[in-house]
Amino acid sequence: MTTSKKTTGKKLAPAVREAATAQEYSVLLAEVKARIQSAQYAALRAVNKELVGLYWDIGRLIVERQQREGWGKAVVAQLAADLQAAFPGTGGFSASNLWRMKSFFETYSGAEKLAPLVREIGWSHNLLILERCQDPLEREFYLRMTCKFGWSKNVLAHQIDNQSYEKSLLGQTNFDQTLTQALRAQAKLAVTDEYAFDFLELGEQHSERELERALIARIEDFLRAMGGMFAFMGSQYRLEVEGKEFFIDLLLFHRRLHALVAIELKIGEFEPEFVGKMQFYLAALDAQVRQEDENPSIGIILCKEKTRTIVEYALRDARKPIGVATYEITKTLPKKLKDQLPSPEAIARLLESI
């Protein structure tokens, strides 16, 4: 007599189901990790906002009491000592930092546009801007750029050292005529008037190929010097048109602009014919390389020297978006260029668009 044996317990899934479950689990894990990271970032932002708000309020209280009571420096020193005793192990309450809080409040309390921005970046970022930027418009530039691009403290310090504020305002481009309004301001910020390649081990006399190889060898430093929003696509990037080969010195991709950026390196002075060659490269990139969801390709002609009027005339009727900049191994902006900065009104309009 045959007896049937009843199976008990959990039904086993087929092997194919096990594989699918593993696949689904990896997706689940990735989603949960992304959510945790997002929550951690949001928590850090909230903590930072509260901390900067605390320092703002301490600065305000010190200013108000000094104005009302006529208190001197001794009170701040006593307050620092008492706070450190009341909150042992908690940093930030030294006398020097309390003075910074006072200066922080005094600097921004009357600045309606800037007061909300200072709470969006770290205290160490705020101190860098406060102590190293004297002009209110310069401070606004670095505040807005740090908020928008999430610059680390080291990147912010590099941008200030590199005089990115002045160089962004002096940039020579034809973007007003060749790009949509939505892209113009961002593109102008992506092309500065001069780039400091002080990290290169190059003498004053070098060839274009030597410059290119040196930049590629220090690609991370190069991309940082270019503004930090670029990705490297290739060097001597090959284009073929009607059986003929053409090579772009460097091809980058700007993540914020979502556009290809062709760079031509010139070790001499800018010549008007450089613009025609760049227009050809950009036309070929747009036709052969650019994806449907990407914005028009942009060109940067990077020269050792340039005459501003010649650049202006050369770009005036160009139909493709092109900027012309110079490069230096040092990073000091000549005084004659500082004198050519736009008016405060023009600077304010640019900052509003960031």
VOKE-530023 format. One record per residue (C-alpha): residue number from 1; x, y, z. Coordinates in pm, 1 decimal, padded with zeros to 6 digits. Example, Ala and Ser with C-alpha at 12.3 -4.5 7.8 and 13.67 -1.06 7.14 Angstrom:
2
<site num="1" px="01230.0" py="-00450.0" pz="00780.0"/>
<site num="2" px="01367.0" py="-00106.0" pz="00714.0"/>
***
This chain:
354
<site num="1" px="00000.0" py="00000.0" pz="00000.0"/>
<site num="2" px="00139.4" py="00332.1" pz="-00103.3"/>
<site num="3" px="00102.4" py="00616.6" pz="00139.5"/>
<site num="4" px="00144.2" py="00979.5" pz="00043.4"/>
<site num="5" px="00369.1" py="01188.1" pz="00260.8"/>
<site num="6" px="00235.7" py="01533.3" pz="00339.3"/>
<site num="7" px="00492.6" py="01808.4" pz="00306.1"/>
<site num="8" px="00487.4" py="02067.7" pz="00580.0"/>
<site num="9" px="00667.4" py="02394.3" pz="00622.2"/>
<site num="10" px="00748.2" py="02684.2" pz="00389.5"/>
<site num="11" px="00724.7" py="02619.4" pz="00017.3"/>
<site num="12" px="01062.7" py="02654.2" pz="-00151.0"/>
<site num="13" px="01083.8" py="02911.0" pz="-00427.2"/>
<site num="14" px="01232.4" py="02813.2" pz="-00763.0"/>
<site num="15" px="01597.1" py="02903.4" pz="-00823.9"/>
<site num="16" px="01497.1" py="03167.3" pz="-01072.9"/>
<site num="17" px="01286.2" py="03331.8" pz="-00802.3"/>
<site num="18" px="01584.9" py="03328.2" pz="-00566.7"/>
<site num="19" px="01789.6" py="03515.4" pz="-00827.8"/>
<site num="20" px="01511.5" py="03768.0" pz="-00882.0"/>
<site num="21" px="01480.2" py="03817.9" pz="-00506.7"/>
<site num="22" px="01851.7" py="03886.0" pz="-00478.7"/>
<site num="23" px="01821.8" py="04140.1" pz="-00758.4"/>
<site num="24" px="01524.7" py="04306.3" pz="-00593.8"/>
<site num="25" px="01707.4" py="04309.4" pz="-00262.2"/>
<site num="26" px="02004.8" py="04493.3" pz="-00412.2"/>
<site num="27" px="01764.1" py="04756.8" pz="-00544.9"/>
<site num="28" px="01599.8" py="04781.4" pz="-00202.8"/>
<site num="29" px="01937.6" py="04815.2" pz="-00031.5"/>
<site num="30" px="02043.8" py="05090.5" pz="-00270.4"/>
<site num="31" px="01718.1" py="05280.3" pz="-00212.4"/>
<site num="32" px="01743.8" py="05253.0" pz="00166.5"/>
<site num="33" px="02110.2" py="05360.4" pz="00164.5"/>
<site num="34" px="02026.0" py="05658.6" pz="-00054.9"/>
<site num="35" px="01743.5" py="05755.3" pz="00180.1"/>
<site num="36" px="01971.3" py="05725.8" pz="00485.2"/>
<site num="37" px="02237.0" py="05940.0" pz="00318.9"/>
<site num="38" px="01973.8" py="06195.2" pz="00223.9"/>
<site num="39" px="01846.9" py="06204.6" pz="00583.1"/>
<site num="40" px="02201.0" py="06237.0" pz="00719.3"/>
<site num="41" px="02271.3" py="06526.9" pz="00482.9"/>
<site num="42" px="01942.8" py="06694.7" pz="00578.0"/>
<site num="43" px="02023.9" py="06647.1" pz="00947.1"/>
<site num="44" px="02370.1" py="06798.2" pz="00902.1"/>
<site num="45" px="02219.4" py="07096.3" pz="00720.3"/>
<site num="46" px="01965.6" py="07142.5" pz="00998.4"/>
<site num="47" px="02235.5" py="07123.2" pz="01267.1"/>
<site num="48" px="02454.1" py="07367.9" pz="01075.4"/>
<site num="49" px="02163.7" py="07609.5" pz="01032.0"/>
<site num="50" px="02091.0" py="07596.5" pz="01403.8"/>
<site num="51" px="02459.7" py="07642.0" pz="01493.8"/>
<site num="52" px="02502.8" py="07944.5" pz="01267.7"/>
<site num="53" px="02174.6" py="08080.7" pz="01405.5"/>
<site num="54" px="02309.6" py="08035.9" pz="01759.4"/>
<site num="55" px="02630.3" py="08224.2" pz="01677.0"/>
<site num="56" px="02423.2" py="08497.2" pz="01511.1"/>
<site num="57" px="02212.5" py="08536.9" pz="01827.0"/>
<site num="58" px="02518.2" py="08543.3" pz="02054.9"/>
<site num="59" px="02671.1" py="08812.3" pz="01834.8"/>
<site num="60" px="02344.8" py="09007.7" pz="01843.6"/>
<site num="61" px="02319.3" py="08987.9" pz="02223.4"/>
<site num="62" px="02677.3" py="09110.6" pz="02265.5"/>
<site num="63" px="02620.9" py="09402.0" pz="02025.4"/>
<site num="64" px="02291.8" py="09503.0" pz="02188.8"/>
<site num="65" px="02432.2" py="09491.2" pz="02542.4"/>
<site num="66" px="02744.9" py="09683.2" pz="02448.5"/>
<site num="67" px="02536.2" py="09952.5" pz="02282.4"/>
<site num="68" px="02289.5" py="09971.0" pz="02571.0"/>
<site num="69" px="02524.6" py="09931.8" pz="02866.8"/>
<site num="70" px="02849.6" py="10061.6" pz="02720.3"/>
<site num="71" px="03034.4" py="09743.0" pz="02815.2"/>
<site num="72" px="03395.4" py="09699.7" pz="02707.4"/>
<site num="73" px="03620.2" py="09409.8" pz="02605.7"/>
<site num="74" px="03646.0" py="09269.2" pz="02957.7"/>
<site num="75" px="03283.0" py="09157.4" pz="02948.8"/>
<site num="76" px="03339.6" py="08944.5" pz="02638.1"/>
<site num="77" px="03642.5" py="08779.9" pz="02799.3"/>
<site num="78" px="03437.8" py="08706.3" pz="03114.1"/>
<site num="79" px="03147.0" py="08572.1" pz="02908.7"/>
<site num="80" px="03382.7" py="08337.5" pz="02722.4"/>
<site num="81" px="03528.9" py="08203.5" pz="03047.1"/>
<site num="82" px="03184.1" py="08145.8" pz="03200.6"/>
<site num="83" px="03047.3" py="07974.4" pz="02888.8"/>
<site num="84" px="03347.3" py="07741.7" pz="02870.6"/>
<site num="85" px="03298.0" py="07654.7" pz="03237.3"/>
<site num="86" px="02923.9" py="07597.5" pz="03190.7"/>
<site num="87" px="02968.4" py="07385.1" pz="02876.4"/>
<site num="88" px="03294.8" py="07192.2" pz="02919.7"/>
<site num="89" px="03399.9" py="06997.6" pz="02614.3"/>
<site num="90" px="03191.7" py="07216.2" pz="02384.5"/>
<site num="91" px="03407.7" py="07418.5" pz="02148.6"/>
<site num="92" px="03332.6" py="07752.1" pz="01989.9"/>
<site num="93" px="03303.3" py="07972.9" pz="02297.1"/>
<site num="94" px="03653.3" py="08118.4" pz="02315.9"/>
<site num="95" px="03686.4" py="08495.4" pz="02345.5"/>
<site num="96" px="03822.8" py="08520.1" pz="01992.1"/>
<site num="97" px="03524.6" py="08327.8" pz="01854.7"/>
<site num="98" px="03279.9" py="08545.8" pz="02046.9"/>
<site num="99" px="03437.7" py="08849.4" pz="01882.4"/>
<site num="100" px="03391.3" py="08677.2" pz="01547.2"/>
<site num="101" px="03023.1" py="08623.8" pz="01628.9"/>
<site num="102" px="02991.8" py="08993.5" pz="01706.9"/>
<site num="103" px="03158.9" py="09087.4" pz="01378.7"/>
<site num="104" px="02944.6" py="08830.6" pz="01194.8"/>
<site num="105" px="02622.7" py="08987.4" pz="01321.9"/>
<site num="106" px="02740.4" py="09343.7" pz="01260.8"/>
<site num="107" px="02841.3" py="09261.0" pz="00902.8"/>
<site num="108" px="02520.9" py="09091.9" pz="00791.1"/>
<site num="109" px="02244.3" py="09223.9" pz="01019.1"/>
<site num="110" px="02171.3" py="09511.1" pz="00781.0"/>
<site num="111" px="02214.4" py="09304.1" pz="00464.1"/>
<site num="112" px="01864.9" py="09182.4" pz="00380.9"/>
<site num="113" px="01975.6" py="08967.9" pz="00085.1"/>
<site num="114" px="02274.0" py="08807.4" pz="00256.0"/>
<site num="115" px="02139.2" py="08727.7" pz="00602.8"/>
<site num="116" px="01945.2" py="08417.9" pz="00483.1"/>
<site num="117" px="02245.9" py="08292.1" pz="00282.6"/>
<site num="118" px="02487.0" py="08279.4" pz="00576.6"/>
<site num="119" px="02269.7" py="08017.1" pz="00747.0"/>
<site num="120" px="02298.1" py="07785.9" pz="00445.3"/>
<site num="121" px="02676.0" py="07735.3" pz="00471.3"/>
<site num="122" px="02909.7" py="07620.0" pz="00747.9"/>
<site num="123" px="03053.3" py="07844.1" pz="01017.4"/>
<site num="124" px="03408.7" py="07786.7" pz="00892.1"/>
<site num="125" px="03294.9" py="07888.4" pz="00541.3"/>
<site num="126" px="03138.1" py="08202.6" pz="00683.9"/>
<site num="127" px="03457.4" py="08292.6" pz="00867.7"/>
<site num="128" px="03663.7" py="08252.9" pz="00549.7"/>
<site num="129" px="03436.4" py="08489.5" pz="00359.8"/>
<site num="130" px="03404.6" py="08731.8" pz="00649.9"/>
<site num="131" px="03777.4" py="08761.0" pz="00714.0"/>
<site num="132" px="03911.4" py="08748.6" pz="00357.6"/>
<site num="133" px="03650.7" py="08940.0" pz="00156.5"/>
<site num="134" px="03608.1" py="09306.7" pz="00235.7"/>
<site num="135" px="03371.0" py="09410.4" pz="-00042.8"/>
<site num="136" px="02998.6" py="09332.3" pz="00018.5"/>
<site num="137" px="02944.6" py="09225.8" pz="-00343.9"/>
<site num="138" px="03246.2" py="08995.7" pz="-00324.6"/>
<site num="139" px="03102.2" py="08838.0" pz="-00010.4"/>
<site num="140" px="02768.4" py="08791.7" pz="-00182.5"/>
<site num="141" px="02939.5" py="08619.5" pz="-00476.3"/>
<site num="142" px="03116.3" py="08361.4" pz="-00257.9"/>
<site num="143" px="02809.6" py="08307.6" pz="-00038.7"/>
<site num="144" px="02588.7" py="08237.8" pz="-00339.5"/>
<site num="145" px="02845.6" py="08019.4" pz="-00513.3"/>
<site num="146" px="02908.2" py="07812.8" pz="-00198.1"/>
<site num="147" px="02533.5" py="07765.3" pz="-00147.5"/>
<site num="148" px="02474.9" py="07669.2" pz="-00509.8"/>
<site num="149" px="02771.3" py="07438.9" pz="-00568.1"/>
<site num="150" px="02826.5" py="07303.2" pz="-00217.2"/>
<site num="151" px="03193.3" py="07407.7" pz="-00208.7"/>
<site num="152" px="03399.9" py="07254.9" pz="00069.4"/>
<site num="153" px="03606.1" py="07486.4" pz="00287.5"/>
<site num="154" px="03921.7" py="07399.3" pz="00091.1"/>
<site num="155" px="03754.1" py="07462.9" pz="-00244.4"/>
<site num="156" px="03618.6" py="07796.0" pz="-00118.8"/>
<site num="157" px="03965.6" py="07897.5" pz="00001.6"/>
<site num="158" px="04108.6" py="07802.8" pz="-00337.9"/>
<site num="159" px="03843.6" py="08008.1" pz="-00517.9"/>
<site num="160" px="03920.0" py="08312.9" pz="-00302.1"/>
<site num="161" px="04295.5" py="08269.2" pz="-00350.8"/>
<site num="162" px="04234.1" py="08240.6" pz="-00723.9"/>
<site num="163" px="04034.9" py="08568.0" pz="-00724.8"/>
<site num="164" px="03741.1" py="08393.0" pz="-00888.2"/>
<site num="165" px="03509.8" py="08684.8" pz="-00811.4"/>
<site num="166" px="03708.1" py="08937.3" pz="-01013.5"/>
<site num="167" px="03789.9" py="08692.7" pz="-01290.4"/>
<site num="168" px="03426.6" py="08588.5" pz="-01333.6"/>
<site num="169" px="03322.3" py="08950.4" pz="-01375.6"/>
<site num="170" px="03595.7" py="09019.8" pz="-01630.4"/>
<site num="171" px="03524.4" py="08714.8" pz="-01846.0"/>
<site num="172" px="03502.9" py="08782.4" pz="-02220.9"/>
<site num="173" px="03232.3" py="08578.1" pz="-02394.3"/>
<site num="174" px="02955.2" py="08617.4" pz="-02650.2"/>
<site num="175" px="02705.0" py="08424.4" pz="-02438.1"/>
<site num="176" px="02451.1" py="08709.0" pz="-02432.0"/>
<site num="177" px="02410.9" py="08669.5" pz="-02808.4"/>
<site num="178" px="02446.6" py="08291.4" pz="-02843.4"/>
<site num="179" px="02281.6" py="08125.9" pz="-02542.6"/>
<site num="180" px="01928.7" py="08127.8" pz="-02406.3"/>
<site num="181" px="01857.3" py="08344.5" pz="-02105.0"/>
<site num="182" px="01828.0" py="08035.2" pz="-01886.4"/>
<site num="183" px="02190.9" py="07938.1" pz="-01960.6"/>
<site num="184" px="02369.1" py="08274.0" pz="-01985.4"/>
<site num="185" px="02443.4" py="08350.2" pz="-01621.8"/>
<site num="186" px="02557.4" py="07996.0" pz="-01543.9"/>
<site num="187" px="02778.7" py="07987.3" pz="-01853.2"/>
<site num="188" px="02939.7" py="08320.4" pz="-01763.5"/>
<site num="189" px="03029.6" py="08181.3" pz="-01422.7"/>
<site num="190" px="03184.9" py="07878.3" pz="-01591.4"/>
<site num="191" px="03428.4" py="08089.1" pz="-01797.9"/>
<site num="192" px="03651.8" py="08326.2" pz="-01604.0"/>
<site num="193" px="03889.9" py="08583.8" pz="-01747.4"/>
<site num="194" px="04205.6" py="08412.6" pz="-01626.6"/>
<site num="195" px="04295.2" py="08070.0" pz="-01490.7"/>
<site num="196" px="04578.8" py="08012.4" pz="-01245.3"/>
<site num="197" px="04767.4" py="07690.2" pz="-01315.3"/>
<site num="198" px="05019.9" py="07741.5" pz="-01036.7"/>
<site num="199" px="05020.4" py="07365.0" pz="-00973.4"/>
<site num="200" px="05201.7" py="07299.5" pz="-01302.4"/>
<site num="201" px="05574.5" py="07235.1" pz="-01310.7"/>
<site num="202" px="05631.6" py="07428.4" pz="-01630.3"/>
<site num="203" px="05873.8" py="07701.0" pz="-01720.6"/>
<site num="204" px="05763.7" py="08015.5" pz="-01899.3"/>
<site num="205" px="05881.3" py="07863.8" pz="-02228.2"/>
<site num="206" px="05673.0" py="07559.7" pz="-02321.2"/>
<site num="207" px="05488.8" py="07414.6" pz="-02619.2"/>
<site num="208" px="05114.2" py="07363.2" pz="-02647.3"/>
<site num="209" px="05161.9" py="06986.2" pz="-02628.1"/>
<site num="210" px="05374.0" py="07022.6" pz="-02313.2"/>
<site num="211" px="05101.4" py="07237.9" pz="-02159.2"/>
<site num="212" px="04835.1" py="06984.4" pz="-02254.4"/>
<site num="213" px="05032.1" py="06688.8" pz="-02114.2"/>
<site num="214" px="05104.3" py="06878.8" pz="-01792.1"/>
<site num="215" px="04734.6" py="06958.6" pz="-01744.0"/>
<site num="216" px="04632.1" py="06597.4" pz="-01805.2"/>
<site num="217" px="04897.0" py="06473.7" pz="-01561.0"/>
<site num="218" px="04735.4" py="06694.0" pz="-01294.4"/>
<site num="219" px="04379.5" py="06648.8" pz="-01417.5"/>
<site num="220" px="04214.7" py="06682.0" pz="-01075.1"/>
<site num="221" px="04394.7" py="07010.2" pz="-01007.6"/>
<site num="222" px="04309.0" py="07128.3" pz="-01358.2"/>
<site num="223" px="03937.0" py="07054.5" pz="-01319.1"/>
<site num="224" px="03938.6" py="07225.0" pz="-00978.8"/>
<site num="225" px="04106.3" py="07531.9" pz="-01130.2"/>
<site num="226" px="03838.0" py="07535.6" pz="-01399.3"/>
<site num="227" px="03569.8" py="07566.6" pz="-01133.2"/>
<site num="228" px="03498.8" py="07215.2" pz="-01010.2"/>
<site num="229" px="03187.7" py="07144.4" pz="-01220.8"/>
<site num="230" px="03370.2" py="06984.8" pz="-01513.9"/>
<site num="231" px="03421.7" py="06620.0" pz="-01607.5"/>
<site num="232" px="03709.9" py="06514.6" pz="-01833.2"/>
<site num="233" px="03605.2" py="06362.4" pz="-02167.6"/>
<site num="234" px="03939.6" py="06331.5" pz="-02344.4"/>
<site num="235" px="04246.6" py="06496.6" pz="-02495.3"/>
<site num="236" px="04316.5" py="06533.4" pz="-02866.1"/>
<site num="237" px="03950.6" py="06442.2" pz="-02908.6"/>
<site num="238" px="03905.9" py="06314.9" pz="-03262.9"/>
<site num="239" px="03641.8" py="06446.1" pz="-03500.6"/>
<site num="240" px="03598.2" py="06324.2" pz="-03857.9"/>
<site num="241" px="03427.1" py="06539.0" pz="-04120.0"/>
<site num="242" px="03409.4" py="06426.2" pz="-04483.4"/>
<site num="243" px="03701.7" py="06188.8" pz="-04434.8"/>
<site num="244" px="03926.1" py="06451.2" pz="-04272.5"/>
<site num="245" px="04041.7" py="06428.7" pz="-03910.7"/>
<site num="246" px="04036.8" py="06713.7" pz="-03662.6"/>
<site num="247" px="04150.7" py="06708.5" pz="-03299.3"/>
<site num="248" px="04024.1" py="06917.8" pz="-03008.1"/>
<site num="249" px="04296.9" py="06976.6" pz="-02747.4"/>
<site num="250" px="04073.5" py="06902.6" pz="-02447.6"/>
<site num="251" px="03707.2" py="06807.3" pz="-02426.7"/>
<site num="252" px="03520.7" py="06851.6" pz="-02097.7"/>
<site num="253" px="03159.7" py="06822.7" pz="-01988.4"/>
<site num="254" px="03001.8" py="07083.1" pz="-01760.0"/>
<site num="255" px="02764.1" py="06904.4" pz="-01526.1"/>
<site num="256" px="02557.2" py="07208.9" pz="-01429.7"/>
<site num="257" px="02527.2" py="07343.2" pz="-01784.1"/>
<site num="258" px="02481.0" py="06989.8" pz="-01917.6"/>
<site num="259" px="02697.6" py="07079.5" pz="-02215.0"/>
<site num="260" px="03019.1" py="06974.3" pz="-02386.4"/>
<site num="261" px="03303.6" py="07223.3" pz="-02350.3"/>
<site num="262" px="03584.0" py="07228.0" pz="-02607.7"/>
<site num="263" px="03913.7" py="07383.6" pz="-02499.2"/>
<site num="264" px="04184.5" py="07501.9" pz="-02735.5"/>
<site num="265" px="04525.9" py="07575.1" pz="-02582.7"/>
<site num="266" px="04738.7" py="07857.1" pz="-02725.2"/>
<site num="267" px="05078.2" py="07944.5" pz="-02578.9"/>
<site num="268" px="05089.1" py="08280.3" pz="-02755.7"/>
<site num="269" px="04865.1" py="08582.2" pz="-02792.9"/>
<site num="270" px="04501.9" py="08554.8" pz="-02900.7"/>
<site num="271" px="04443.0" py="08582.6" pz="-03275.3"/>
<site num="272" px="04098.8" py="08649.5" pz="-03432.4"/>
<site num="273" px="04121.9" py="08340.7" pz="-03655.9"/>
<site num="274" px="04109.8" py="08118.4" pz="-03345.1"/>
<site num="275" px="03736.9" py="08195.7" pz="-03323.6"/>
<site num="276" px="03660.8" py="08054.0" pz="-03669.1"/>
<site num="277" px="03836.7" py="07728.1" pz="-03587.4"/>
<site num="278" px="03649.2" py="07697.3" pz="-03258.3"/>
<site num="279" px="03316.7" py="07761.3" pz="-03432.2"/>
<site num="280" px="03392.1" py="07470.1" pz="-03664.3"/>
<site num="281" px="03471.9" py="07240.4" pz="-03369.8"/>
<site num="282" px="03149.0" py="07336.5" pz="-03192.1"/>
<site num="283" px="02939.7" py="07281.0" pz="-03503.9"/>
<site num="284" px="03092.9" py="06934.3" pz="-03545.7"/>
<site num="285" px="03042.6" py="06848.5" pz="-03177.6"/>
<site num="286" px="02678.3" py="06956.1" pz="-03191.2"/>
<site num="287" px="02619.9" py="06750.8" pz="-03505.9"/>
<site num="288" px="02814.4" py="06435.6" pz="-03415.4"/>
<site num="289" px="02868.0" py="06410.8" pz="-03039.5"/>
<site num="290" px="02607.0" py="06612.0" pz="-02848.9"/>
<site num="291" px="02315.5" py="06409.1" pz="-02710.1"/>
<site num="292" px="01955.5" py="06516.7" pz="-02766.6"/>
<site num="293" px="01903.7" py="06620.5" pz="-02403.6"/>
<site num="294" px="02226.4" py="06824.1" pz="-02384.1"/>
<site num="295" px="02262.4" py="07198.1" pz="-02431.7"/>
<site num="296" px="02469.2" py="07351.6" pz="-02714.9"/>
<site num="297" px="02843.8" py="07291.5" pz="-02693.6"/>
<site num="298" px="03060.1" py="07575.9" pz="-02562.7"/>
<site num="299" px="03416.2" py="07669.4" pz="-02655.2"/>
<site num="300" px="03695.0" py="07815.4" pz="-02443.4"/>
<site num="301" px="04005.3" py="07950.9" pz="-02617.1"/>
<site num="302" px="04280.5" py="07954.0" pz="-02356.0"/>
<site num="303" px="04573.1" py="08181.2" pz="-02446.8"/>
<site num="304" px="04886.0" py="08306.9" pz="-02275.0"/>
<site num="305" px="04794.2" py="08665.5" pz="-02360.3"/>
<site num="306" px="04506.7" py="08859.4" pz="-02512.1"/>
<site num="307" px="04409.7" py="09212.1" pz="-02607.1"/>
<site num="308" px="04058.5" py="09275.9" pz="-02478.9"/>
<site num="309" px="03947.3" py="09492.3" pz="-02771.4"/>
<site num="310" px="04062.9" py="09237.3" pz="-03029.8"/>
<site num="311" px="03876.8" py="08962.7" pz="-02842.4"/>
<site num="312" px="03565.3" py="09179.4" pz="-02828.4"/>
<site num="313" px="03566.8" py="09239.0" pz="-03205.1"/>
<site num="314" px="03644.3" py="08873.8" pz="-03284.0"/>
<site num="315" px="03350.2" py="08746.9" pz="-03076.9"/>
<site num="316" px="03099.4" py="09011.0" pz="-03179.6"/>
<site num="317" px="02952.1" py="08827.8" pz="-03481.0"/>
<site num="318" px="03040.3" py="08469.9" pz="-03383.8"/>
<site num="319" px="02731.4" py="08247.0" pz="-03384.5"/>
<site num="320" px="02857.9" py="07976.1" pz="-03148.7"/>
<site num="321" px="02901.3" py="08031.1" pz="-02769.8"/>
<site num="322" px="03271.1" py="08102.8" pz="-02710.8"/>
<site num="323" px="03476.5" py="08248.2" pz="-02428.1"/>
<site num="324" px="03836.7" py="08367.3" pz="-02443.8"/>
<site num="325" px="04056.9" py="08348.7" pz="-02134.9"/>
<site num="326" px="04422.6" py="08356.0" pz="-02040.6"/>
<site num="327" px="04622.2" py="08126.6" pz="-01817.1"/>
<site num="328" px="04898.2" py="08208.5" pz="-01571.2"/>
<site num="329" px="05135.3" py="08008.3" pz="-01358.3"/>
<site num="330" px="05091.3" py="08278.0" pz="-01090.2"/>
<site num="331" px="04758.0" py="08401.1" pz="-00956.3"/>
<site num="332" px="04772.2" py="08775.8" pz="-00900.4"/>
<site num="333" px="04521.0" py="08979.5" pz="-01095.9"/>
<site num="334" px="04691.2" py="09288.3" pz="-01243.4"/>
<site num="335" px="04567.3" py="09619.3" pz="-01103.7"/>
<site num="336" px="04485.3" py="09744.2" pz="-01454.2"/>
<site num="337" px="04226.7" py="09466.3" pz="-01483.4"/>
<site num="338" px="04083.1" py="09532.9" pz="-01138.0"/>
<site num="339" px="04012.8" py="09885.8" pz="-01260.7"/>
<site num="340" px="03800.2" py="09737.2" pz="-01542.7"/>
<site num="341" px="03552.0" py="09558.5" pz="-01316.3"/>
<site num="342" px="03185.6" py="09628.4" pz="-01399.5"/>
<site num="343" px="02983.1" py="09882.9" pz="-01204.0"/>
<site num="344" px="02831.7" py="09773.9" pz="-00870.2"/>
<site num="345" px="02487.9" py="09778.3" pz="-01035.9"/>
<site num="346" px="02602.9" py="09540.7" pz="-01311.7"/>
<site num="347" px="02767.6" py="09312.4" pz="-01056.1"/>
<site num="348" px="02448.8" py="09306.2" pz="-00847.9"/>
<site num="349" px="02244.9" py="09200.8" pz="-01152.7"/>
<site num="350" px="02483.3" py="08911.8" pz="-01220.1"/>
<site num="351" px="02472.6" py="08799.2" pz="-00856.9"/>
<site num="352" px="02093.1" py="08798.3" pz="-00860.6"/>
<site num="353" px="02104.3" py="08544.5" pz="-01143.4"/>
<site num="354" px="02322.2" py="08292.6" pz="-00954.1"/>
***
